[in-house]
Amino acid sequence: MRGTAEKYQIPYYHLDLTEEPELASYFEVLTVPAVIVYHHGQEALRQARFIGHRQIKELLEKLPLDDGPTDYDRIFD
């Protein structure tokens, strides 16, 4: 995951929620692993349990580069 984030210059954070339980509560993470993608300050995608790196990469490539309004439901149908 880190390699994909670096390639696309996307900030990437890995958290151990057993060490940071308040973050699990803040982000409403009920199942791990969980991937939450923020795009222009809003949650664009949330996936939990089984998600492969290839699938995440394909989803990230769908995000627009501009700052305009984004219909995430249409992108991540």
N, CA, C and O atoms as a printed pandas DataFrame, in Angstrom:
     atom_number atom_name residue_name chain_id  residue_number  x_coord  y_coord  z_coord
0              1         N          MET        A               1    0.814   -1.183    0.000
1              2        CA          MET        A               1    0.000    0.000    0.000
2              3         C          MET        A               1    0.859    1.249    0.000
3              4         O          MET        A               1    0.577    2.208   -0.719
4              5         N          ARG        A               2    1.901    1.237    0.802
5              6        CA          ARG        A               2    2.767    2.412    0.899
6              7         C          ARG        A               2    3.372    2.759   -0.457
7              8         O          ARG        A               2    3.477    3.936   -0.800
8              9         N          GLY        A               3    3.773    1.742   -1.240
9             10        CA          GLY        A               3    4.363    1.987   -2.554
10            11         C          GLY        A               3    3.395    2.692   -3.488
11            12         O          GLY        A               3    3.787    3.617   -4.199
12            13         N          THR        A               4    2.141    2.270   -3.498
13            14        CA          THR        A               4    1.134    2.915   -4.334
14            15         C          THR        A               4    0.924    4.356   -3.897
15            16         O          THR        A               4    0.842    5.251   -4.738
16            17         N          ALA        A               5    0.836    4.589   -2.604
17            18        CA          ALA        A               5    0.651    5.946   -2.092
18            19         C          ALA        A               5    1.822    6.840   -2.481
19            20         O          ALA        A               5    1.619    7.987   -2.879
20            21         N          GLU        A               6    3.029    6.334   -2.372
21            22        CA          GLU        A               6    4.203    7.125   -2.739
22            23         C          GLU        A               6    4.225    7.409   -4.238
23            24         O          GLU        A               6    4.559    8.519   -4.653
24            25         N          LYS        A               7    3.874    6.423   -5.047
25            26        CA          LYS        A               7    3.877    6.602   -6.497
26            27         C          LYS        A               7    2.945    7.737   -6.914
27            28         O          LYS        A               7    3.287    8.534   -7.788
28            29         N          TYR        A               8    1.777    7.811   -6.295
29            30        CA          TYR        A               8    0.794    8.834   -6.648
30            31         C          TYR        A               8    0.875   10.058   -5.739
31            32         O          TYR        A               8    0.024   10.944   -5.818
32            33         N          GLN        A               9    1.889   10.113   -4.877
33            34        CA          GLN        A               9    2.115   11.219   -3.952
34            35         C          GLN        A               9    0.880   11.482   -3.088
35            36         O          GLN        A               9    0.421   12.616   -2.948
36            37         N          ILE        A              10    0.364   10.401   -2.519
37            38        CA          ILE        A              10   -0.809   10.469   -1.651
38            39         C          ILE        A              10   -0.349   10.237   -0.217
39            40         O          ILE        A              10    0.344    9.257    0.056
40            41         N          PRO        A              11   -0.725   11.127    0.706
41            42        CA          PRO        A              11   -0.388   10.870    2.106
42            43         C          PRO        A              11   -1.004    9.544    2.558
43            44         O          PRO        A              11   -2.155    9.248    2.238
44            45         N          TYR        A              12   -0.244    8.763    3.292
45            46        CA          TYR        A              12   -0.655    7.420    3.696
46            47         C          TYR        A              12   -0.344    7.262    5.175
47            48         O          TYR        A              12    0.761    7.571    5.623
48            49         N          TYR        A              13   -1.318    6.784    5.925
49            50        CA          TYR        A              13   -1.127    6.582    7.356
50            51         C          TYR        A              13   -1.572    5.174    7.722
51            52         O          TYR        A              13   -2.641    4.726    7.307
52            53         N          HIS        A              14   -0.772    4.497    8.481
53            54        CA          HIS        A              14   -1.104    3.168    8.981
54            55         C          HIS        A              14   -1.233    3.284   10.500
55            56         O          HIS        A              14   -0.323    3.760   11.178
56            57         N          LEU        A              15   -2.366    2.846   11.015
57            58        CA          LEU        A              15   -2.593    2.941   12.444
58            59         C          LEU        A              15   -2.899    1.572   13.021
59            60         O          LEU        A              15   -3.624    0.781   12.417
60            61         N          ASP        A              16   -2.346    1.298   14.188
61            62        CA          ASP        A              16   -2.710    0.109   14.941
62            63         C          ASP        A              16   -3.773    0.554   15.934
63            64         O          ASP        A              16   -3.470    1.202   16.936
64            65         N          LEU        A              17   -5.005    0.203   15.652
65            66        CA          LEU        A              17   -6.105    0.705   16.459
66            67         C          LEU        A              17   -6.161    0.098   17.856
67            68         O          LEU        A              17   -6.875    0.601   18.725
68            69         N          THR        A              18   -5.414   -0.977   18.074
69            70        CA          THR        A              18   -5.338   -1.491   19.441
70            71         C          THR        A              18   -4.492   -0.558   20.308
71            72         O          THR        A              18   -4.659   -0.501   21.527
72            73         N          GLU        A              19   -3.578    0.174   19.656
73            74        CA          GLU        A              19   -2.760    1.157   20.370
74            75         C          GLU        A              19   -3.400    2.541   20.360
75            76         O          GLU        A              19   -3.046    3.386   21.181
76            77         N          GLU        A              20   -4.327    2.784   19.452
77            78        CA          GLU        A              20   -4.985    4.085   19.312
78            79         C          GLU        A              20   -6.509    3.907   19.255
79            80         O          GLU        A              20   -7.120    4.270   18.251
80            81         N          PRO        A              21   -7.136    3.362   20.300
81            82        CA          PRO        A              21   -8.573    3.083   20.239
82            83         C          PRO        A              21   -9.440    4.321   20.042
83            84         O          PRO        A              21  -10.536    4.226   19.489
84            85         N          GLU        A              22   -8.962    5.483   20.489
85            86        CA          GLU        A              22   -9.751    6.708   20.293
86            87         C          GLU        A              22   -9.869    7.062   18.810
87            88         O          GLU        A              22  -10.863    7.662   18.401
88            89         N          LEU        A              23   -8.872    6.700   17.998
89            90        CA          LEU        A              23   -8.968    6.928   16.556
90            91         C          LEU        A              23   -9.986    6.000   15.909
91            92         O          LEU        A              23  -10.692    6.397   14.982
92            93         N          ALA        A              24  -10.064    4.764   16.395
93            94        CA          ALA        A              24  -11.076    3.838   15.891
94            95         C          ALA        A              24  -12.462    4.413   16.134
95            96         O          ALA        A              24  -13.335    4.339   15.270
96            97         N          SER        A              25  -12.653    4.971   17.283
97            98        CA          SER        A              25  -13.941    5.583   17.605
98            99         C          SER        A              25  -14.186    6.813   16.748
99           100         O          SER        A              25  -15.275    6.976   16.198
100          101         N          TYR        A              26  -13.188    7.680   16.628
101          102        CA          TYR        A              26  -13.334    8.914   15.846
102          103         C          TYR        A              26  -13.700    8.617   14.388
103          104         O          TYR        A              26  -14.581    9.264   13.822
104          105         N          PHE        A              27  -13.024    7.641   13.785
105          106        CA          PHE        A              27  -13.267    7.301   12.382
106          107         C          PHE        A              27  -14.352    6.230   12.206
107          108         O          PHE        A              27  -14.620    5.787   11.090
108          109         N          GLU        A              28  -14.968    5.824   13.314
109          110        CA          GLU        A              28  -16.046    4.840   13.298
110          111         C          GLU        A              28  -15.627    3.537   12.593
111          112         O          GLU        A              28  -16.362    2.993   11.769
112          113         N          VAL        A              29  -14.443    3.066   12.936
113          114        CA          VAL        A              29  -13.934    1.811   12.385
114          115         C          VAL        A              29  -14.394    0.680   13.291
115          116         O          VAL        A              29  -14.007    0.606   14.457
116          117         N          LEU        A              30  -15.219   -0.193   12.746
117          118        CA          LEU        A              30  -15.764   -1.304   13.512
118          119         C          LEU        A              30  -15.116   -2.630   13.137
119          120         O          LEU        A              30  -15.167   -3.584   13.913
120          121         N          THR        A              31  -14.506   -2.702   11.955
121          122        CA          THR        A              31  -13.907   -3.924   11.445
122          123         C          THR        A              31  -12.526   -3.599   10.894
123          124         O          THR        A              31  -12.327   -2.555   10.272
124          125         N          VAL        A              32  -11.580   -4.492   11.125
125          126        CA          VAL        A              32  -10.250   -4.289   10.570
126          127         C          VAL        A              32   -9.872   -5.477    9.705
127          128         O          VAL        A              32  -10.351   -6.583    9.958
128          129         N          PRO        A              33   -9.048   -5.298    8.711
129          130        CA          PRO        A              33   -8.492   -4.009    8.313
130          131         C          PRO        A              33   -9.551   -3.123    7.668
131          132         O          PRO        A              33  -10.569   -3.602    7.166
132          133         N          ALA        A              34   -9.290   -1.844    7.694
133          134        CA          ALA        A              34  -10.176   -0.869    7.062
134          135         C          ALA        A              34   -9.325    0.120    6.280
135          136         O          ALA        A              34   -8.239    0.506    6.710
136          137         N          VAL        A              35   -9.832    0.518    5.139
137          138        CA          VAL        A              35   -9.177    1.536    4.311
138          139         C          VAL        A              35  -10.166    2.678    4.157
139          140         O          VAL        A              35  -11.296    2.478    3.711
140          141         N          ILE        A              36   -9.734    3.875    4.527
141          142        CA          ILE        A              36  -10.562    5.062    4.369
142          143         C          ILE        A              36   -9.774    6.033    3.498
143          144         O          ILE        A              36   -8.630    6.370    3.804
144          145         N          VAL        A              37  -10.396    6.476    2.417
145          146        CA          VAL        A              37   -9.747    7.407    1.496
146          147         C          VAL        A              37  -10.458    8.751    1.603
147          148         O          VAL        A              37  -11.677    8.843    1.458
148          149         N          TYR        A              38   -9.669    9.788    1.860
149          150        CA          TYR        A              38  -10.183   11.157    1.862
150          151         C          TYR        A              38   -9.687   11.852    0.606
151          152         O          TYR        A              38   -8.531   11.695    0.212
152          153         N          HIS        A              39  -10.556   12.611   -0.008
153          154        CA          HIS        A              39  -10.224   13.331   -1.232
154          155         C          HIS        A              39  -10.777   14.744   -1.083
155          156         O          HIS        A              39  -11.984   14.933   -0.935
156          157         N          HIS        A              40   -9.897   15.723   -1.122
157          158        CA          HIS        A              40  -10.276   17.126   -0.937
158          159         C          HIS        A              40  -11.057   17.327    0.364
159          160         O          HIS        A              40  -12.041   18.064    0.405
160          161         N          GLY        A              41  -10.601   16.662    1.419
161          162        CA          GLY        A              41  -11.155   16.882    2.741
162          163         C          GLY        A              41  -12.426   16.142    3.080
163          164         O          GLY        A              41  -12.961   16.326    4.173
164          165         N          GLN        A              42  -12.930   15.314    2.187
165          166        CA          GLN        A              42  -14.123   14.541    2.533
166          167         C          GLN        A              42  -13.899   13.070    2.240
167          168         O          GLN        A              42  -13.122   12.703    1.358
168          169         N          GLU        A              43  -14.596   12.236    2.996
169          170        CA          GLU        A              43  -14.450   10.803    2.823
170          171         C          GLU        A              43  -14.986   10.399    1.459
171          172         O          GLU        A              43  -16.148   10.646    1.134
172          173         N          ALA        A              44  -14.125    9.777    0.668
173          174        CA          ALA        A              44  -14.496    9.370   -0.682
174          175         C          ALA        A              44  -14.768    7.875   -0.763
175          176         O          ALA        A              44  -15.561    7.428   -1.591
176          177         N          LEU        A              45  -14.116    7.110    0.090
177          178        CA          LEU        A              45  -14.220    5.658    0.004
178          179         C          LEU        A              45  -13.921    5.042    1.358
179          180         O          LEU        A              45  -13.028    5.490    2.076
180          181         N          ARG        A              46  -14.674    4.014    1.695
181          182        CA          ARG        A              46  -14.431    3.247    2.915
182          183         C          ARG        A              46  -14.628    1.776    2.572
183          184         O          ARG        A              46  -15.701    1.371    2.124
184          185         N          GLN        A              47  -13.597    0.993    2.784
185          186        CA          GLN        A              47  -13.651   -0.448    2.546
186          187         C          GLN        A              47  -13.129   -1.146    3.790
187          188         O          GLN        A              47  -12.182   -0.679    4.424
188          189         N          ALA        A              48  -13.743   -2.254    4.133
189          190        CA          ALA        A              48  -13.299   -3.012    5.298
190          191         C          ALA        A              48  -13.175   -4.488    4.942
191          192         O          ALA        A              48  -13.705   -4.969    3.940
192          193         N          ARG        A              49  -12.461   -5.170    5.799
193          194        CA          ARG        A              49  -12.205   -6.600    5.686
194          195         C          ARG        A              49  -11.275   -6.927    4.531
195          196         O          ARG        A              49  -10.093   -6.586    4.577
196          197         N          PHE        A              50  -11.785   -7.578    3.503
197          198        CA          PHE        A              50  -10.919   -8.074    2.435
198          199         C          PHE        A              50  -10.897   -7.098    1.270
199          200         O          PHE        A              50  -11.889   -6.943    0.557
200          201         N          ILE        A              51   -9.759   -6.443    1.085
201          202        CA          ILE        A              51   -9.578   -5.548   -0.048
202          203         C          ILE        A              51   -8.117   -5.650   -0.469
203          204         O          ILE        A              51   -7.210   -5.477    0.345
204          205         N          GLY        A              52   -7.908   -5.930   -1.728
205          206        CA          GLY        A              52   -6.560   -6.113   -2.228
206          207         C          GLY        A              52   -5.907   -4.810   -2.651
207          208         O          GLY        A              52   -6.585   -3.828   -2.954
208          209         N          HIS        A              53   -4.597   -4.816   -2.667
209          210        CA          HIS        A              53   -3.853   -3.617   -3.075
210          211         C          HIS        A              53   -4.202   -3.215   -4.503
211          212         O          HIS        A              53   -4.303   -2.025   -4.802
212          213         N          ARG        A              54   -4.387   -4.182   -5.377
213          214        CA          ARG        A              54   -4.730   -3.869   -6.765
214          215         C          ARG        A              54   -6.082   -3.139   -6.831
215          216         O          ARG        A              54   -6.240   -2.184   -7.592
216          217         N          GLN        A              55   -7.036   -3.591   -6.041
217          218        CA          GLN        A              55   -8.350   -2.951   -6.023
218          219         C          GLN        A              55   -8.251   -1.513   -5.505
219          220         O          GLN        A              55   -8.885   -0.612   -6.054
220          221         N          ILE        A              56   -7.471   -1.299   -4.466
221          222        CA          ILE        A              56   -7.282    0.053   -3.935
222          223         C          ILE        A              56   -6.624    0.929   -4.984
223          224         O          ILE        A              56   -7.044    2.066   -5.197
224          225         N          LYS        A              57   -5.599    0.414   -5.640
225          226        CA          LYS        A              57   -4.907    1.180   -6.681
226          227         C          LYS        A              57   -5.878    1.588   -7.781
227          228         O          LYS        A              57   -5.871    2.738   -8.220
228          229         N          GLU        A              58   -6.714    0.654   -8.230
229          230        CA          GLU        A              58   -7.675    0.963   -9.290
230          231         C          GLU        A              58   -8.670    2.030   -8.835
231          232         O          GLU        A              58   -9.044    2.902   -9.620
232          233         N          LEU        A              59   -9.098    1.968   -7.580
233          234        CA          LEU        A              59  -10.029    2.965   -7.062
234          235         C          LEU        A              59   -9.373    4.336   -6.952
235          236         O          LEU        A              59   -9.990    5.352   -7.273
236          237         N          LEU        A              60   -8.121    4.364   -6.498
237          238        CA          LEU        A              60   -7.410    5.648   -6.379
238          239         C          LEU        A              60   -7.204    6.298   -7.745
239          240         O          LEU        A              60   -7.260    7.521   -7.874
240          241         N          GLU        A              61   -6.968    5.479   -8.754
241          242        CA          GLU        A              61   -6.754    6.027  -10.092
242          243         C          GLU        A              61   -8.015    6.678  -10.660
243          244         O          GLU        A              61   -7.932    7.460  -11.607
244          245         N          LYS        A              62   -9.174    6.366  -10.097
245          246        CA          LYS        A              62  -10.426    6.965  -10.561
246          247         C          LYS        A              62  -10.654    8.371  -10.005
247          248         O          LYS        A              62  -11.490    9.113  -10.521
248          249         N          LEU        A              63   -9.919    8.738   -8.959
249          250        CA          LEU        A              63  -10.132   10.048   -8.351
250          251         C          LEU        A              63   -9.673   11.156   -9.284
251          252         O          LEU        A              63   -8.586   11.071   -9.857
252          253         N          PRO        A              64  -10.488   12.197   -9.446
253          254        CA          PRO        A              64  -10.091   13.308  -10.307
254          255         C          PRO        A              64   -8.984   14.132   -9.657
255          256         O          PRO        A              64   -8.894   14.209   -8.432
256          257         N          LEU        A              65   -8.153   14.740  -10.480
257          258        CA          LEU        A              65   -7.047   15.549   -9.970
258          259         C          LEU        A              65   -7.463   16.978   -9.660
259          260         O          LEU        A              65   -6.789   17.665   -8.893
260          261         N          ASP        A              66   -8.558   17.431  -10.242
261          262        CA          ASP        A              66   -8.973   18.811  -10.019
262          263         C          ASP        A              66   -9.661   18.962   -8.664
263          264         O          ASP        A              66   -9.939   17.974   -7.984
264          265         N          ASP        A              67   -9.933   20.210   -8.282
265          266        CA          ASP        A              67  -10.542   20.510   -6.994
266          267         C          ASP        A              67  -12.049   20.697   -7.073
267          268         O          ASP        A              67  -12.671   21.096   -6.088
268          269         N          GLY        A              68  -12.644   20.419   -8.219
269          270        CA          GLY        A              68  -14.076   20.622   -8.384
270          271         C          GLY        A              68  -14.891   19.628   -7.585
271          272         O          GLY        A              68  -14.344   18.683   -7.016
272          273         N          PRO        A              69  -16.214   19.839   -7.537
273          274        CA          PRO        A              69  -17.086   18.898   -6.837
274          275         C          PRO        A              69  -16.981   17.508   -7.458
275          276         O          PRO        A              69  -16.822   17.363   -8.670
276          277         N          THR        A              70  -17.071   16.504   -6.616
277          278        CA          THR        A              70  -16.894   15.128   -7.079
278          279         C          THR        A              70  -18.068   14.276   -6.623
279          280         O          THR        A              70  -18.459   14.320   -5.456
280          281         N          ASP        A              71  -18.626   13.507   -7.538
281          282        CA          ASP        A              71  -19.696   12.564   -7.224
282          283         C          ASP        A              71  -19.058   11.199   -6.970
283          284         O          ASP        A              71  -18.882   10.408   -7.896
284          285         N          TYR        A              72  -18.713   10.929   -5.715
285          286        CA          TYR        A              72  -18.008    9.697   -5.373
286          287         C          TYR        A              72  -18.870    8.460   -5.617
287          288         O          TYR        A              72  -18.350    7.395   -5.952
288          289         N          ASP        A              73  -20.168    8.596   -5.452
289          290        CA          ASP        A              73  -21.045    7.446   -5.729
290          291         C          ASP        A              73  -20.933    7.018   -7.185
291          292         O          ASP        A              73  -20.964    5.825   -7.486
292          293         N          ARG        A              74  -20.804    7.969   -8.075
293          294        CA          ARG        A              74  -20.675    7.655   -9.501
294          295         C          ARG        A              74  -19.301    7.039   -9.783
295          296         O          ARG        A              74  -19.197    6.092  -10.562
296          297         N          ILE        A              75  -18.262    7.565   -9.160
297          298        CA          ILE        A              75  -16.905    7.063   -9.391
298          299         C          ILE        A              75  -16.750    5.646   -8.859
299          300         O          ILE        A              75  -16.184    4.789   -9.537
300          301         N          PHE        A              76  -17.245    5.392   -7.659
301          302        CA          PHE        A              76  -17.032    4.127   -6.984
302          303         C          PHE        A              76  -18.276    3.256   -6.990
303          304         O          PHE        A              76  -18.607    2.641   -5.976
304          305         N          ASP        A              77  -18.967    3.198   -8.117
305          306        CA          ASP        A              77  -20.209    2.420   -8.180
306          307         C          ASP        A              77  -19.991    0.956   -7.922
307          308         O          ASP        A              77  -20.944    0.177   -7.941
